[in-house]
Each structure stands twice: as structure tokens, then as C-alpha cells.
């Protein structure tokens, strides 16, 4: 009987360790398979090729990186701007805190929310050394689509 008990306890421990390793990896795979990343030479090209790229992105923006989740409205964007400052359609945050982006990419800084300067439509934006970083949360995407009647 003691041998059976040790075998059962050992099996539970092995299954627990396997679950601790497999569950996070499965979640990462699941989340990752619903994300798309694209690169474009210009803002104009990005908007032509992908309808979900925000229309406020200047046509002359260069080196555009864009990532989105296909199961919701989470988006991140990086672009080099030709002009100093945020696009004209953007409004200052006026001290309001920005939420953190809900997806990530190697080219998108993890601490960007603390440097948010404004909102361009439903996107939060930060500008650092001529590089625009923008992100949209799923909640903001839902609200934007509710207001647009889509």
C-alpha cells in the first residue's frame, strides 16, 4: 500500500510540474498566434496595405512598424516622423495617465505609457527623438467602434 501511495504522490508531483511548465507556454502560443506584425516604408504605404492602421498617421512617416491582435482592438505602432511634434489631429493628455499597451514587440518600449503626451483618436501617443510610439487598448477600440456606429 505504501508503494502505491508513493507512486500516486510522485505522479501528482510530476503532473504539477508539467502543468506549471506547459500552461504558460500554451498561453504564450495562444496569444502569439492571434497577433500580426507588419513593417512599411511609409505611413502612406501602411494605410494603403492595412485598413486598421490609423488614418491620422502622416503619409510621410517612415520606418513604420505595426502590430495588432486579431481577436480584439489591441494595437501598437512605431514610426519616424518627418516633422517635429505630434500629428495635427492629436490632442494633449493634460496630465491624464495612459494605460500600458496590451501587446508587445521587440521594437516597442515597455515603459512607453509613462511618457504619453497625447491622444490621436483612440490611440495614446508618445514622441521620443522624432520617433512616434502609439498604442490602442481593446477598451478604447470597442468605444471607438461603438461611437462610429461600426
C-alpha positions in Angstrom: 0.0 0.0 0.0 2.8 2.4 0.8 4.3 1.8 -2.6 1.0 2.7 -4.3 0.8 5.9 -2.2 4.3 6.9 -3.1 3.6 6.3 -6.7 0.4 8.4 -6.6 2.1 11.2 -4.8 5.0 11.1 -7.3 2.6 11.1 -10.2 0.8 14.2 -8.8 4.1 16.0 -8.4 5.2 15.2 -11.9 1.8 16.3 -13.4 2.0 19.5 -11.3 5.5 20.3 -12.6 4.4 19.5 -16.2 1.4 21.8 -15.8 3.5 24.6 -14.4 5.7 24.5 -17.5 3.1 23.7 -20.1 0.3 26.2 -19.2 2.4 29.4 -19.6 3.9 28.1 -22.8 0.4 27.2 -24.1 -0.8 30.7 -23.2 2.1 32.4 -24.9 1.5 30.3 -28.1 -2.2 31.1 -28.0 -1.7 34.8 -27.5 1.0 34.9 -30.1 -1.0 33.2 -32.8 -3.5 36.0 -32.7 -1.0 38.7 -33.3 0.2 40.1 -36.7 3.2 42.3 -37.2 4.0 44.3 -40.3 6.6 46.8 -41.5 6.2 49.5 -44.1 8.5 52.1 -45.7 6.0 55.0 -45.2 2.8 55.9 -43.5 1.1 56.1 -46.8 2.0 52.6 -47.7 0.9 51.3 -44.3 -2.5 52.9 -44.7 -2.9 51.5 -48.2 -2.0 48.0 -47.3 -3.7 47.7 -43.9 -7.1 49.2 -43.2 -6.6 49.1 -39.4 -3.6 51.4 -39.5 -4.8 54.8 -38.1 -5.7 57.4 -40.7 -4.0 60.1 -38.7 -0.6 58.6 -39.3 1.2 61.1 -41.6 1.8 59.8 -45.2 5.5 60.8 -44.9 6.1 58.9 -41.7 9.0 56.5 -42.3 10.0 53.1 -41.0 6.6 52.1 -39.8 6.2 49.1 -37.5 2.7 47.9 -36.7 1.4 45.1 -34.6 -2.2 44.1 -33.8 -4.2 41.4 -32.1 -6.7 39.8 -34.4 -9.1 38.9 -31.6 -9.6 42.5 -30.4 -8.5 46.1 -30.8 -5.1 46.0 -29.2 -2.6 47.8 -31.5 0.9 49.2 -31.3 2.7 51.4 -33.8 6.2 52.9 -34.2 7.1 55.4 -36.9 9.7 58.0 -37.6 8.1 61.4 -38.2 9.4 63.9 -40.7 8.0 66.8 -38.7 8.7 67.9 -35.1 5.8 67.2 -32.8 2.7 65.0 -32.9 0.4 64.9 -35.9 -2.1 67.9 -36.0 -5.1 65.7 -35.2 -3.6 64.7 -31.8 -4.7 66.3 -28.5 -2.6 66.7 -25.4 -3.3 64.3 -22.4 -3.4 67.2 -20.0 -1.9 65.2 -17.1 -4.2 62.1 -17.5 -2.5 58.8 -17.1 -2.2 56.5 -20.1 -2.8 52.7 -19.7 0.0 50.4 -20.6 -0.1 48.8 -24.1 -1.8 45.3 -24.0 0.6 43.7 -26.6 4.3 43.9 -27.0 7.0 43.7 -29.7 10.8 43.9 -29.5 10.7 47.3 -31.2 8.2 48.8 -28.8 9.5 50.1 -25.4 7.8 48.5 -22.4 7.8 51.8 -20.4 6.2 53.9 -23.0 2.9 54.6 -21.1 4.8 56.8 -18.6 5.8 59.1 -21.4 2.5 59.5 -23.1 2.0 63.0 -24.5 -1.4 62.9 -26.1 -4.2 61.1 -27.9 -4.6 60.7 -31.6 -8.1 59.3 -32.0 -8.3 56.2 -29.8 -4.5 55.9 -29.6 -2.3 57.1 -26.8 0.9 58.6 -28.2 4.5 59.3 -27.1 7.2 61.1 -29.0 10.8 60.4 -28.4 13.7 61.8 -30.5 11.4 62.0 -33.6 10.0 58.5 -33.1 6.3 58.2 -32.6 5.0 55.4 -30.4 1.3 54.8 -30.4 -0.9 52.2 -28.8 -4.6 51.4 -28.5 -6.2 49.3 -25.9 -9.1 46.9 -26.6 -11.4 49.0 -24.4 -10.6 52.2 -26.4 -11.1 50.2 -29.7 -14.5 49.0 -28.5 -15.5 52.5 -27.5 -14.3 54.0 -30.8 -16.3 51.4 -32.8 -19.4 51.9 -30.7 -19.2 55.7 -31.3 -18.6 55.3 -35.0 -21.6 53.0 -35.5 -19.5 50.2 -36.8 
